[in-house]
């Protein structure tokens, strides 16, 4: 079986930036990813990526992708890595489509939405329940909706919805919202929001589509009639396949300052790692760092 | 003969943008229906698929939910 110099897992800001650097170093490499852009593709307005005073997530991702693809790298889209194992001096990868071998790997698989884990969640996904307010928000014009969560992503989703939906319930399981004060103020000023603190979702209800949520507020259960449920309760790293690689308590892959994991030849970058702060520009920078480390590793070991 | 292609989308959904871009790159003519501004189109999409996720691509009556490039290629014969 062919042995690549490098396989990059993920094509978000970290993976794509690593890909651009790898192509410029003329490495024999492959990018395997379920999607292009990762979370950046779902972002609304971006105003803190240097060089762009204002750009939307999909536009920035388009530019990232064009930048990488101009070098003609091998890109395996819609492919998911299931297993990864170091054996001798090569890393073996198994995906849902094929097996691969590589001298080095950069894990840049990012994060995904955390699920509620309640009855009805799977059943009503895309039937009124969604994890992406940016994408699906416009479908709920004039409807009553619930946003689950109390952090910045929940408040951001709620603010996207105030202009679209009729009534927005924010269901927050702590005593008060935890997002930025400026977002709180905008939510309060909107006039069509209602914040339910100390509340959690017990079940998502409906028939063909969502008709409501059952919530529990300090041991009191009630049903809210809503046609939309937006789940915004944070993110979990896509690191399930990385067995044997050291992770922190949040399942983020632990990397050193050179993006090296606890297994030599396996590097990681971006939101899947324990690097402080999750930002597009940080992920991109980490991707380039990881590639440079992988490149040093290859030359040091005379591969 | 060219197939009739309809794309149910919203302007804010990244996969819709990618799906439409893919069709354009392959010189496939399609009708874009923005379900956020067009309640009739939204109802039509929900009736066809029993779900609300976009994009939905209708290729001569074959319904594809999401940007499934392989299925789109197969349905279009490209």
Interface residues (C-beta under 8 A of the other chain):
Chain A: X36 X37 X41 X42 X44 X57 X58 X61 X62 X77 X78 X126 X127 X128 X130 X132 X134 X135 X136 X137 X138 X139 X141 X208 X209
Chain B: X10 X11 X12 X13 X14 X15 X16 X17 X18 X35 X36 X37 X39 X42 X46 X50 X51 X52 X53 X54 X65 X68 X69 X70
